[in-house]
Amino acid sequence: MSFPWAEQYTPKNPVMVWIDDKLPLPRLAYNAVGAGYPVPRNLNYFWNFGVLAGLALMIQIVTGVIMAMHYGANDLVAFSTVEQTMRDVNAGWLMRYAHANGASFFFIVVYLHIFRGLYFGSYKAPREMVWLLGLVIFLLMMATAFMGYVLPWGQMSYWGAKVITGLFGAIPVVGEPIQTWLLGGFAPGNASLNRFFSLHFLLPFVIAGVIILHIWALHIPGSSNPTGVEVKGPQDTVPFHPYYTAKDGFGAGVFLIAFCALLFFAPNFLGHPDNYIEANPLSTPAHIVPEWYFWPFYAILRAFTVDFFFVPAKLLGVLAMFASILLLFFLPWLDTSPVRSGKYRPTFNKFFWILVIDVLILGWLGGAPAEEPFVMMSQVAAAYYFAHFLIILPLISRSEKPLPLPGSITEAVLAKYGKTDGATVAVPAE
């Protein structure tokens, strides 16, 4: 989308004129992330996380390609090649730690990006496709991260692969053949490593392609904003460059400082010590857990402990785990409130923060042992998670009385500073 008041690209250098005539990539960049893309003037730092997710993906691709140059996708040498990369390859330790911790930071910024979208109603019309493509990216990330966790071939890698692929075995009739097909055998082994390595290398580039579609879909209706009020004129927007390139640059600096602090001072803080033990099919770890960013979904999986008539508890857990993500695809139609932003929805606001606390509790329970009282707490937290989206949110959207919306983005911005077109007004309470 290009607003009528968007600044047009007019190259002046003869070389740039020639390039623009033959292959207008500079024009594309100018209209996509430059001064030719007007964006709402009131975007806050929560709108930085999309750019930070792209930065995290680039870190993963660069470090992953370098790691792949030294990796052997064979169950006899996989563990030793990773250790050799750490010890004998110049800056190999840096690449390995950057890649491992980069995955965690990628998920951190994506989770913040998702919850920002939930709070400010970024999934509502006309941006449903932006939301749906974002969820596709999230699913691809989860698949990529799982396969990447298997590659070091430590104890958690091996048993994590066995447990997660074993979930497919719960599917009636076709479950076990699917599990065997995924692993390339009856247990994780050489065939598993080969196919997981191939897919782990390929999927980040697929993610990059879907991100391009995600940005393309965003540019059609334009960016959302904290008020949820659509752009009404040039007074509501500023050029993306230099205003938001500077803001995103500051956010990237903070991100890289935090990333480097973890990378250089606590590189194993988010990892599991058992993964520094080579995979042993004859020695089961006392507590098998996936990486921390899967813990909320792992807690939902383990919350089902009793068969329901002819449906096994394991199958119920698998269905609930996948449903916890898939129901987000229906969110644009579950929430029918005409107001987008949670700032103007007092009841929604309260339940949103309850949801945040609930997901954090699920994350803590996913990393806890599968014993009481953690199992019972997982059942309660999982029940609330589904109730929030399937019952509470639809009821709120029909019964809630929202606060008065500002007439425009400009009005909301000026009111914050006690002005509106030069006149003083009362400053609304935060």
C-alpha positions in Angstrom: 0.0 0.0 0.0 1.2 3.5 -0.7 -0.8 6.5 0.7 -1.3 9.3 -1.8 1.0 11.5 0.3 3.8 9.0 0.3 7.1 10.4 -0.8 8.1 9.2 -4.3 11.5 7.7 -5.2 13.4 10.1 -7.5 17.0 9.0 -8.1 19.4 11.8 -9.0 22.7 10.0 -9.5 23.0 8.7 -13.1 24.0 5.3 -11.9 21.0 5.0 -9.6 18.7 6.2 -12.4 20.1 3.4 -14.7 19.7 0.8 -12.0 16.2 1.9 -11.2 15.3 1.7 -14.9 16.7 -1.8 -15.3 16.1 -3.4 -11.9 14.2 -1.2 -9.5 15.4 -2.8 -6.3 16.4 0.6 -4.7 12.8 1.7 -5.4 11.4 -1.4 -3.8 13.6 -0.9 -0.6 12.7 2.8 -0.5 8.9 2.0 -0.6 9.2 -0.9 1.8 11.5 0.3 4.6 12.5 3.8 3.5 11.0 7.3 3.3 8.4 6.1 0.8 6.6 4.0 3.4 4.5 6.2 5.8 3.7 4.6 9.1 1.6 5.8 12.1 3.4 8.4 14.1 2.6 6.9 17.5 4.3 3.5 17.3 6.1 2.6 20.6 9.0 0.2 21.2 6.7 -2.8 21.2 6.7 -2.4 17.4 10.5 -3.1 17.4 10.2 -6.8 17.9 9.4 -7.6 14.3 12.7 -6.1 13.2 14.5 -7.8 16.1 13.0 -11.2 15.0 14.4 -10.6 11.5 17.8 -9.7 13.0 17.7 -12.9 15.1 16.9 -15.0 12.0 19.9 -13.5 10.2 22.2 -14.4 13.2 20.8 -18.0 13.1 21.3 -18.3 9.3 24.9 -17.0 9.3 26.0 -19.0 12.4 24.1 -22.1 11.2 25.8 -22.1 7.8 29.2 -21.8 9.4 28.4 -24.6 11.9 27.2 -26.8 9.0 30.6 -26.6 7.4 32.1 -28.6 10.3 29.2 -30.8 11.3 28.9 -34.5 10.5 25.3 -35.8 10.2 26.2 -39.3 11.4 25.3 -40.9 14.7 28.9 -42.1 15.2 30.6 -38.7 14.8 27.8 -36.0 15.3 28.6 -35.4 19.0 32.4 -35.3 18.4 32.2 -32.9 15.5 30.2 -30.5 17.6 32.8 -30.8 20.4 35.6 -30.4 17.8 34.0 -27.3 16.5 33.9 -25.9 20.0 37.5 -26.7 20.8 39.6 -26.8 17.6 37.9 -24.5 15.0 38.8 -20.8 15.1 36.0 -19.0 16.9 34.0 -22.3 16.7 32.9 -21.9 20.3 31.5 -18.4 19.4 29.5 -19.7 16.5 28.1 -22.6 18.4 27.1 -20.5 21.5 25.7 -17.8 19.2 23.6 -20.3 17.3 22.3 -22.0 20.5 21.5 -18.8 22.4 20.3 -17.1 19.2 17.5 -19.6 19.0 16.4 -18.6 22.5 16.5 -14.9 21.7 14.6 -15.5 18.5 11.8 -17.1 20.5 11.9 -14.4 23.1 11.4 -11.6 20.6 8.7 -13.6 18.7 6.8 -14.3 21.9 6.9 -10.6 22.7 5.8 -9.9 19.1 2.9 -12.3 19.4 1.7 -10.9 22.8 2.0 -7.4 21.5 -0.3 -8.4 18.6 -2.7 -10.0 21.1 -2.9 -6.9 23.3 -3.2 -4.3 20.5 -5.6 -6.4 18.3 -3.2 -6.7 15.4 -5.0 -9.9 14.3 -8.2 -8.0 13.5 -9.4 -6.9 10.1 -7.9 -5.8 7.8 -4.7 -7.5 9.0 -5.9 -11.1 9.4 -3.5 -12.4 6.7 -0.6 -10.7 8.5 -1.5 -12.6 11.7 -2.0 -16.0 9.9 1.3 -15.8 8.1 3.0 -14.9 11.4 1.6 -18.0 13.0 2.9 -20.1 10.0 6.3 -18.6 10.8 6.0 -19.6 14.4 5.1 -23.2 13.5 8.1 -23.3 11.1 10.3 -21.9 13.9 9.2 -24.7 16.3 9.9 -27.4 13.7 13.3 -25.9 12.9 14.2 -25.6 16.6 13.2 -29.1 17.4 15.3 -30.6 14.6 18.2 -28.4 15.6 18.0 -29.6 19.2 18.5 -33.1 18.0 21.7 -32.4 16.0 24.3 -32.1 18.8 23.4 -35.8 19.6 23.6 -35.4 23.4 21.4 -37.2 25.9 18.6 -34.6 25.7 18.9 -34.5 21.9 18.4 -38.3 21.6 15.6 -38.7 24.2 13.9 -35.4 23.2 13.7 -36.8 19.6 12.4 -40.1 20.9 9.7 -38.4 23.1 8.5 -35.8 20.6 8.4 -38.2 17.6 6.7 -40.7 19.9 3.7 -38.2 20.1 2.8 -39.2 16.5 2.7 -42.8 17.7 -0.4 -41.9 19.7 -2.4 -41.3 16.5 -4.6 -44.4 15.8 -3.7 -46.7 12.9 -1.3 -44.4 11.1 0.7 -43.1 14.2 3.4 -45.7 14.3 4.1 -45.8 10.6 4.4 -42.0 10.7 6.8 -42.1 13.6 8.9 -44.7 11.8 8.9 -42.6 8.6 10.0 -39.5 10.5 12.9 -41.3 12.3 13.9 -43.5 9.4 13.7 -46.4 11.7 12.3 -47.7 15.0 14.5 -45.3 17.1 16.5 -42.1 16.6 19.7 -43.0 14.6 21.7 -42.2 11.6 18.8 -41.8 9.3 17.1 -39.4 11.8 20.2 -37.2 11.9 20.5 -37.0 8.1 16.9 -36.0 7.5 16.8 -33.6 10.5 20.0 -31.9 9.5 18.7 -31.5 5.9 15.4 -30.0 7.1 17.1 -27.9 9.8 19.3 -26.3 7.1 16.5 -25.8 4.7 13.7 -24.4 6.9 15.3 -21.1 7.9 15.3 -20.1 4.2 11.6 -21.1 4.0 11.0 -19.0 7.1 12.8 -16.1 5.4 10.4 -16.5 2.4 7.3 -16.5 4.6 8.6 -13.4 6.4 8.7 -11.6 3.0 5.0 -12.6 2.5 4.3 -11.5 6.1 5.8 -8.0 5.4 4.1 -7.8 2.0 0.7 -8.6 3.7 1.5 -5.9 6.3 2.2 -3.2 3.6 -1.2 -3.7 2.0 -3.3 -2.3 5.0 -0.3 -0.6 6.6 0.9 -1.0 10.2 -1.4 -1.1 13.2 -0.7 1.3 16.1 -1.3 1.5 19.9 -4.7 3.3 19.6 -6.1 0.8 17.0 -7.4 3.8 15.0 -6.7 3.7 11.3 -4.6 6.4 9.6 -6.8 9.3 8.3 -4.3 11.6 6.7 -0.7 12.7 6.3 -0.9 14.3 9.8 -1.2 10.8 11.3 2.0 9.4 9.7 5.8 9.9 9.4 8.2 8.3 6.9 9.6 5.0 8.1 13.1 6.4 7.4 14.7 8.1 9.3 12.2 8.0 12.2 11.7 4.3 12.7 15.0 3.1 11.3 16.6 5.1 14.1 14.1 3.7 16.7 14.7 0.1 15.4 18.4 0.8 15.4 18.3 1.6 19.1 16.2 -1.5 19.8 18.7 -3.6 17.9 21.5 -2.1 20.0 19.7 -3.1 23.2 19.0 -6.6 21.8 22.7 -7.1 20.9 23.9 -5.9 24.3 21.6 -8.4 26.0 22.5 -11.2 23.6 26.3 -10.6 24.0 26.0 -10.5 27.8 24.5 -14.0 27.8 26.8 -15.2 25.0 30.0 -14.2 26.7 29.1 -14.5 30.4 26.5 -17.3 30.7 26.4 -19.2 27.4 25.0 -22.4 29.0 22.4 -20.7 31.2 19.5 -21.6 28.9 20.8 -25.1 28.0 20.7 -28.5 29.7 23.8 -30.0 31.2 22.8 -33.5 30.0 23.3 -32.5 26.4 27.0 -32.4 27.0 26.8 -36.2 27.5 26.9 -38.2 24.3 23.6 -39.9 23.4 23.2 -43.3 25.0 20.0 -45.3 24.1 20.6 -47.5 27.1 20.6 -44.7 29.7 17.4 -42.7 30.1 17.8 -39.3 31.8 15.9 -38.8 35.1 14.0 -35.8 33.7 13.5 -35.4 30.0 12.5 -31.8 29.0 12.6 -29.9 25.7 14.1 -26.5 25.4 12.5 -23.8 27.6 10.6 -22.2 24.7 8.5 -25.4 24.3 7.6 -25.7 28.0 4.1 -24.1 27.9 3.0 -26.6 25.2 4.8 -29.4 27.0 2.8 -28.7 30.1 -0.4 -28.8 28.2 0.7 -32.2 26.7 1.4 -33.6 30.1 -1.8 -32.3 31.6 -3.9 -35.2 30.3 -3.4 -38.2 32.5 -6.7 -40.1 32.3 -8.3 -41.8 29.3 -11.6 -40.3 28.1 -13.8 -43.3 27.1 -12.0 -44.9 24.1 -9.6 -41.9 23.6 -6.2 -42.5 25.3 -4.8 -39.8 27.6 -1.6 -39.6 25.4 -3.7 -38.8 22.3 -5.7 -36.2 24.2 -2.5 -34.5 25.2 -1.2 -34.5 21.7 -4.4 -33.1 20.3 -4.5 -30.4 23.1 -0.9 -29.4 22.5 -1.5 -28.9 18.7 -4.9 -27.3 19.4 -3.3 -24.7 21.7 -1.5 -23.3 18.7 -4.0 -23.9 16.0 -6.8 -22.1 17.8 -4.8 -18.9 17.4 -5.5 -19.1 13.7 -9.2 -18.5 14.5 -8.5 -15.6 16.8 -9.6 -12.9 14.2 -13.1 -14.5 14.2 -13.3 -15.4 17.9 -12.8 -11.8 19.0 -15.6 -9.8 17.4 -15.1 -6.5 19.3 -15.0 -3.5 16.9 -12.3 -2.0 19.2 -8.7 -3.2 18.5 -6.5 -1.9 21.2 -6.5 -3.3 24.7 -5.9 0.3 26.0 -9.5 1.0 25.3 -10.9 -2.3 26.5 -10.8 -2.4 30.3 -12.3 -5.9 30.8 -10.2 -7.4 28.0 -7.1 -5.7 29.5 -7.5 -7.4 32.8 -8.0 -10.9 31.3 -5.1 -10.3 28.9 -2.7 -10.0 31.9 -4.3 -13.1 33.5 -3.5 -14.9 30.2 0.1 -13.7 30.4 0.5 -15.0 33.9 -1.2 -18.3 32.9 1.2 -18.9 30.0 4.2 -18.1 32.3 2.9 -20.6 34.9 2.5 -23.2 32.1 6.1 -22.5 31.1 7.3 -23.1 34.6 5.2 -26.3 34.9 6.6 -27.6 31.6 10.1 -27.6 33.0 9.0 -29.1 36.3 8.9 -32.9 37.0 5.8 -34.8 35.9 4.5 -35.3 39.4 2.1 -33.7 41.9 1.3 -31.0 42.5 2.7 -29.9 39.1 0.4 -32.1 37.1 -2.7 -30.8 38.7 -1.5 -27.2 38.3 -0.9 -27.9 34.6 -4.4 -29.2 34.2 -5.9 -26.0 35.8 -3.6 -23.7 33.8 -4.3 -25.6 30.5 -8.0 -25.4 31.2 -7.8 -21.7 31.6 -5.7 -21.2 28.5 -8.4 -22.8 26.3 -11.3 -21.1 28.2 -9.7 -17.7 27.6 -9.8 -18.0 23.9 -12.9 -20.2 23.4 -15.2 -18.8 26.1 -14.0 -15.6 27.9 -12.7 -13.7 24.8 -15.9 -14.2 22.7 -18.1 -13.2 25.7 -16.0 -10.1 26.5 -16.1 -9.0 22.8 -20.0 -9.1 22.9 -20.6 -7.6 26.4 -17.7 -5.2 27.1 -18.2 -1.5 27.0 -15.0 0.0 25.6 -13.6 3.4 26.5 -14.1 6.3 24.0 -11.7 6.1 21.1 -9.7 9.2 19.9 -10.9 10.7 16.7 -7.5 10.2 15.1 -3.9 9.1 15.8 -2.9 12.8 15.8 -5.6 13.6 18.4 -4.4 10.8 20.7 -0.7 11.9 20.3 -1.4 15.6 21.0 -3.8 14.8 23.9 -1.0 12.9 25.6 0.9 16.2 25.8 -2.2 18.2 26.8 -2.7 19.8 23.3 -4.9 19.4 20.3 -4.3 21.6 17.3 -2.8 24.2 19.7 -5.6 24.1 22.3 -5.1 22.7 25.8 -7.1 19.7 26.8 -7.2 17.5 29.9 -4.5 14.8 29.8 -6.2 11.3 30.1 -5.1 9.1 33.0 -2.6 6.4 32.1 
